[in-house]
Amino acid sequence: MMVDIWLFAAVCFFILAFCAVLRVVPGPTLNDRLIAVNVAATLACAGALALTVSAGDLIIVLLAGLLACIVFATTIRISQVHRSAAP
């Protein structure tokens, strides 16, 4: 039986991204939650890149990059709004 190391790496990255998402819920502050979302998006992109190498389909990494840009832009905007609302 042959083990695809890229698929294994992708699964590991997705598990770690899920663990980072679990950190979003109990995060004590908004900054902790935003960092957890950024870490989850970064790990998911790394998993998508490994899955792209395993599957050989470039649309996976294209969609992951688009999703990462949306997530990162959203977290930047939330942090700017939160900073301006603070006294």
Backbone as CSV, one residue per row, in Angstrom:
resi,resn,N_x,N_y,N_z,CA_x,CA_y,CA_z,C_x,C_y,C_z
1,MET,0.841,-1.181,0.000,0.000,0.000,0.000,0.887,1.246,0.000
2,MET,0.587,2.151,-0.891,1.378,3.374,-1.025,0.679,4.516,-0.287
3,VAL,1.431,5.222,0.529,0.893,6.345,1.273,1.300,7.635,0.553
4,ASP,0.299,8.461,0.233,0.574,9.738,-0.412,0.933,10.745,0.676
5,ILE,2.193,11.132,0.743,2.673,12.010,1.802,2.047,13.395,1.703
6,TRP,1.739,13.867,0.499,1.122,15.182,0.334,-0.317,15.182,0.847
7,LEU,-1.022,14.084,0.617,-2.379,13.980,1.143,-2.358,13.910,2.665
8,PHE,-1.398,13.176,3.214,-1.253,13.098,4.667,-0.939,14.476,5.254
9,ALA,-0.053,15.222,4.606,0.279,16.572,5.073,-0.938,17.489,4.991
10,ALA,-1.734,17.367,3.925,-2.936,18.181,3.786,-3.927,17.874,4.900
11,VAL,-4.121,16.611,5.221,-5.030,16.231,6.296,-4.532,16.781,7.634
12,CYS,-3.236,16.711,7.869,-2.674,17.252,9.114,-2.885,18.764,9.201
13,PHE,-2.674,19.471,8.109,-2.900,20.917,8.104,-4.369,21.253,8.351
14,PHE,-5.268,20.481,7.752,-6.696,20.745,7.954,-7.123,20.448,9.391
15,ILE,-6.549,19.440,10.009,-6.834,19.156,11.418,-6.337,20.307,12.298
16,LEU,-5.141,20.800,12.010,-4.617,21.932,12.777,-5.454,23.196,12.559
17,ALA,-5.943,23.395,11.340,-6.812,24.545,11.072,-8.116,24.426,11.847
18,PHE,-8.647,23.216,11.942,-9.858,23.000,12.723,-9.610,23.295,14.204
19,CYS,-8.444,22.905,14.705,-8.100,23.217,16.096,-7.996,24.727,16.320
20,ALA,-7.483,25.438,15.344,-7.408,26.900,15.458,-8.796,27.521,15.433
21,VAL,-9.701,26.946,14.650,-11.081,27.440,14.631,-11.737,27.208,15.980
22,LEU,-11.424,26.097,16.618,-11.968,25.837,17.950,-11.490,26.877,18.957
23,ARG,-10.370,27.487,18.715,-9.838,28.524,19.602,-10.613,29.839,19.460
24,VAL,-11.296,30.023,18.354,-12.037,31.264,18.128,-13.165,31.416,19.144
25,VAL,-13.848,30.330,19.463,-15.023,30.404,20.338,-14.668,30.853,21.753
26,PRO,-13.695,30.224,22.449,-13.440,30.642,23.829,-12.428,31.780,23.961
27,GLY,-12.033,32.373,22.861,-11.027,33.441,22.927,-11.445,34.543,23.884
28,PRO,-10.566,34.906,24.815,-10.957,35.889,25.825,-11.137,37.308,25.273
29,THR,-10.392,37.640,24.246,-10.511,38.988,23.681,-10.709,38.897,22.166
30,LEU,-11.090,40.009,21.593,-11.282,40.058,20.146,-9.966,39.825,19.409
31,ASN,-8.872,40.344,19.945,-7.569,40.151,19.296,-7.181,38.678,19.253
32,ASP,-7.464,37.933,20.331,-7.188,36.500,20.320,-8.019,35.784,19.259
33,ARG,-9.251,36.192,19.119,-10.117,35.576,18.112,-9.640,35.889,16.697
34,LEU,-9.219,37.127,16.471,-8.737,37.499,15.144,-7.455,36.760,14.782
35,ILE,-6.570,36.597,15.744,-5.337,35.847,15.490,-5.654,34.392,15.196
36,ALA,-6.607,33.816,15.929,-6.987,32.426,15.685,-7.585,32.252,14.293
37,VAL,-8.378,33.214,13.848,-8.949,33.139,12.497,-7.841,33.241,11.450
38,ASN,-6.873,34.132,11.659,-5.762,34.261,10.712,-4.908,32.996,10.672
39,VAL,-4.660,32.408,11.832,-3.884,31.161,11.876,-4.640,30.046,11.172
40,ALA,-5.945,29.964,11.408,-6.749,28.930,10.750,-6.735,29.110,9.231
41,ALA,-6.848,30.337,8.765,-6.821,30.582,7.322,-5.459,30.244,6.726
42,THR,-4.395,30.561,7.440,-3.054,30.242,6.954,-2.831,28.735,6.885
43,LEU,-3.256,28.022,7.925,-3.115,26.564,7.921,-3.988,25.918,6.850
44,ALA,-5.172,26.455,6.645,-6.038,25.918,5.598,-5.428,26.145,4.212
45,CYS,-4.778,27.282,4.016,-4.098,27.535,2.732,-2.923,26.588,2.530
46,ALA,-2.202,26.319,3.597,-1.099,25.349,3.500,-1.645,23.962,3.184
47,GLY,-2.762,23.605,3.807,-3.396,22.326,3.494,-3.886,22.276,2.061
48,ALA,-4.427,23.375,1.579,-4.891,23.427,0.189,-3.722,23.306,-0.785
49,LEU,-2.598,23.903,-0.429,-1.420,23.785,-1.291,-0.932,22.332,-1.342
50,ALA,-0.897,21.667,-0.185,-0.497,20.257,-0.169,-1.515,19.397,-0.911
51,LEU,-2.787,19.719,-0.778,-3.820,18.971,-1.498,-3.711,19.200,-3.002
52,THR,-3.312,20.401,-3.402,-3.104,20.691,-4.815,-1.982,19.853,-5.390
53,VAL,-0.907,19.719,-4.631,0.209,18.888,-5.093,-0.234,17.435,-5.190
54,SER,-1.038,16.983,-4.221,-1.503,15.599,-4.212,-2.489,15.318,-5.345
55,ALA,-3.438,16.225,-5.542,-4.481,15.992,-6.537,-4.076,16.460,-7.933
56,GLY,-3.194,17.446,-8.002,-2.768,17.963,-9.296,-3.779,18.901,-9.933
57,ASP,-4.655,19.491,-9.125,-5.685,20.388,-9.632,-5.437,21.791,-9.080
58,LEU,-5.174,22.746,-9.952,-4.804,24.090,-9.518,-5.980,24.926,-9.030
59,ILE,-7.199,24.511,-9.304,-8.355,25.291,-8.859,-8.455,25.295,-7.336
60,ILE,-7.936,24.281,-6.682,-7.981,24.194,-5.218,-7.189,25.337,-4.606
61,VAL,-5.987,25.551,-5.056,-5.153,26.612,-4.496,-5.680,27.989,-4.898
62,LEU,-6.307,28.097,-6.048,-6.906,29.363,-6.460,-8.058,29.738,-5.526
63,LEU,-8.933,28.798,-5.233,-10.051,29.058,-4.327,-9.569,29.321,-2.902
64,ALA,-8.539,28.600,-2.472,-7.999,28.821,-1.131,-7.364,30.203,-1.017
65,GLY,-6.673,30.635,-2.041,-6.080,31.973,-2.025,-7.130,33.060,-2.011
66,LEU,-8.191,32.872,-2.768,-9.289,33.839,-2.774,-9.960,33.901,-1.409
67,LEU,-10.210,32.750,-0.814,-10.810,32.706,0.515,-9.898,33.342,1.559
68,ALA,-8.600,33.113,1.453,-7.649,33.708,2.398,-7.635,35.230,2.275
69,CYS,-7.682,35.742,1.060,-7.725,37.202,0.883,-8.968,37.799,1.516
70,ILE,-10.098,37.126,1.363,-11.337,37.612,1.968,-11.239,37.578,3.491
71,VAL,-10.715,36.485,4.045,-10.598,36.358,5.501,-9.631,37.396,6.057
72,PHE,-8.486,37.556,5.431,-7.494,38.506,5.929,-8.007,39.944,5.833
73,ALA,-8.660,40.284,4.734,-9.207,41.638,4.594,-10.301,41.895,5.628
74,THR,-11.107,40.883,5.906,-12.162,41.029,6.909,-11.590,41.222,8.301
75,THR,-10.566,40.456,8.651,-9.984,40.604,9.986,-9.280,41.958,10.134
76,ILE,-8.659,42.440,9.066,-8.044,43.769,9.130,-9.115,44.832,9.346
77,ARG,-10.215,44.719,8.637,-11.294,45.705,8.779,-11.911,45.641,10.176
78,ILE,-12.125,44.460,10.701,-12.688,44.327,12.052,-11.747,44.931,13.082
79,SER,-10.452,44.698,12.930,-9.505,45.258,13.894,-9.442,46.787,13.800
80,GLN,-9.594,47.354,12.603,-9.610,48.811,12.464,-10.865,49.421,13.068
81,VAL,-11.996,48.800,12.860,-13.251,49.312,13.412,-13.230,49.204,14.928
82,HIS,-12.709,48.093,15.441,-12.654,47.902,16.881,-11.713,48.916,17.532
83,ARG,-10.598,49.214,16.878,-9.634,50.170,17.426,-10.223,51.574,17.478
84,SER,-10.963,51.969,16.447,-11.534,53.315,16.418,-12.714,53.447,17.382
85,ALA,-13.365,52.330,17.722,-14.496,52.382,18.648,-14.042,52.390,20.098
86,ALA,-12.804,51.996,20.357,-12.303,51.965,21.735,-12.048,53.394,22.222
87,PRO,-12.282,53.654,23.508,-12.062,55.010,24.034,-10.596,55.384,24.132
